[in-house]
Amino acid sequence: MHDYKAWDDQRLKCEGFLRLGFGVIPYGQWASVFANPELARWPNLQCKAFCVWFPTMNDYLRIEGQLHGLCREAARRGLDCASLFDLALELASCYKSLLSLYTREEQAFIYDRRLQNVHGHLDSLNIHHQTVRWYNPATRRVEKERLSPDQYGAIMKQFYPTMSQSQMTLLRRLLCSAEGKALHDLYEKRLDTTTHLVELGRKLGVLGEVHFESQATTDSSH
């Protein structure tokens, strides 16, 4: 647990901004690939980008409690940074809505693809156990679950025989959903890393001449 009361005002704002960036920047980078109509002729590339990004939503939701704690402390001190936490919590809400479109098994499969693509991990061959983190819309929390090799293998067998089709089906669900469109609109209008996020950081006094890599996303509702 963090002792937010021990932090000075500048650190409090900076820590809040860093956590917002933790949720925003991966989307800004990877949506420019998986949601880009010009790259539709490379579906395998788009699916890889989608699977690398997707689990970062759960990563972000796991720090939602920290965001609430920082927000309460900032409000207690009367700091002028409500817009920061409003955005951070609105992003969390968007991610919850999106993750609610996917079952526990689908989320586990996408994460397994990320482990292979990014780290080269073959978790389906693990002879001990696997840990799965997935967003449960019933509890509105990210659940942590230990599965036996047989349980994990049974999930993966639902998807891997038709891996490419499975990935594309899951990607299209996001691209064609109202929830995906809402996330895209929030990013474009209020969170774009090359404009809005930089402006917010400078307004809060936590950014100097910091530049993010330019990665303009495209309309994810195509």
N, C-alpha and C positions, 0 to 999 in steps of 0.2 A: 504493500500500500504506500502511495506517495503522500507526503506531508505537504499538501498544497499551501497551507498557512505559513510554512517556513520559507516559501519562495517569494522573491520580490515581484513587483508588478511586471517588470520587463520579462522575467523568466516565465511568469504565468501566461502572458500573451504569446511568447515564443513557443512554449510547449503546446499550447492550443493550436497554433498555426502549423507546427510540425505534424501534429496528429491529423489535421485536415489534409495536409499534403500527402500523408501516408495513404489516405483514401482516394485522393483525386489523381495524383500523378500516374499511377499505373493505368487508370482508364484513359487518360489523355494520350499515353504512349501506345497502348495496344488497340484501342478502338479505331485508331487511324489505319489499322490493318484489317481487323475482323469486320468492321462496319463500313469499309470503303468499297463502293460499287465498282470502282476501277480495278480492284483486285479480285473480283468475282471469278475470273478465269483461273485463279490459283486457289481453289477451295481448300486444299491441304494446308497451305500457308495460313489462310484465314482461321481454319480450325485450330491450328497450333497456337496462334495468337490468342484466340478465345480461351483455350484451355490454360494457357499461362496466366491470363488475367483473372479468370473467373474466381479462383480461390482467394484472391486478394480481397474480395468482398467480405468473406468470412473473417479474414485477418483484421479488417477494419472494424467489423462489428464486435470483435473480441476486446477492442479498446473503448467501446461505447461508454462503459462505466467511468473510465477516466475522463471522457469528454463531459459527462454530467458533473463529475466532481470539480473539474476546472471551471465549468460554467457557473456552478453555485458559488465558488470562491470569488470569481470575478464579479459576480452580481453583489456579493456581500461587501466587496470593496468599492463598488460603484464605478468600476472600470468601463470605459467606453469601448467595449469589444463584443457587444451582443450580436452584431452581424456575423462575426466569426463563428460563434457557437451555434447560431441559427442555421448557418450553412452546413456546419459539420453534422448537426443532428438531422437536418433535412436529407443530407447525403446518406446517412445511416438508414433513414426511413425508405429511401429509394432502393437501397440494396436489399432491405428486408422484403420489399414488394417483389423485386426481381427473383431473389432466391426462393421465394414462396412458389414460383412457377416450376421448381425442380424438386423431384423426390430425393429422399435420402440416398437411394441407390444411384441416381443420376449424378448427384453431387460427388459421391465417392468415386465414380468412374472418371469424371472430369479431373478430379484431384489426382487420380492415378496417372492420367495422361500427362498432367503437369510434372509429376515426379519423374516420369520417363523422359519427357522432352527437356527439362531443365537440369535434372540431377542424374539421370541415368539409373534411377532406382527401379528395381523390378519387385515391387512389393507383393505381387501376386505369387511370387516364389518364396516369400518369407515363411520359414517353417515354424516360427514362434507365434507372433500375433501382429496385427496391424491396428493402428490408431486412426480412426476416421473422425474428422470434424465436419459437421454439417449444420446448416441452419434449419431449425425446427419451427415452422410457423405456428404450431400449437402452443409452444412455450415462448415464442419470440426471442429465442436465445440460440447461440451456437452451441451445439451439443458435442461432447467428446465421448467417443465410444470405442472400446477395444473389441476387436473381432478376432475370432479364431481363423486359421488359414482356410478352413472349409467355408466359413461364413463369408469371408472376403472373396474367395474364389467363386462362390455361387453368385455374388453380385457381378463380378467382372464377366462371368460367362453370359450374362444377359446382353452385353454390349460388344465385347471384343470380336466375336465371329463376324460382325458387320461393323467394324470399328469406324471406317470412314463415313458410312451412312449414319451411324449413331451420333458421331460428332457433329455432322452437318445438321441433323434434325434438332439437336440441342442448341446449336448456334442460331438456326432460323427461328426457333421459338423466341429467343431474345430479340432478334431483329424485327420480328413481326408483331411484337407485343406492345400494348399501350405503356407497360412498365419500362420497356427499353426506350421508347420514345420520350417518356418523362425524364429518364436519366440523361439522355442526350440533350434535351432542352435545358435542363438544369446546368449541365456542363457548359454548353454553348453560351448561355445567357449570363451565368453568374460565377463559373468556376474554371473557365479556360485557363490553363497554366501559363500561357504566354501573355495574357492580358489581365483578366479579372483576379487571378490568384496573386500575381505580382503586385497589382494595385492595392489589394487588400493588405498584403504584407508590408508595403511601404506606408500605408495609412496607419497601420498598427505600430509602425516604427521598429519592425523586426527584420526588415530587409533593406539592404543597401543596393548596390548594383549587382544583383543576382539575376542570372538569366537561365530560363528553362529551355530545353531543347524544343524547337518548334515542331509540333506534330498536330496539325489541324485535323480534327475528326470530321467525318462526313455524316450525313443524315442516316441514323441507324434504323430508320423506319422504311427503307427501300424494300 
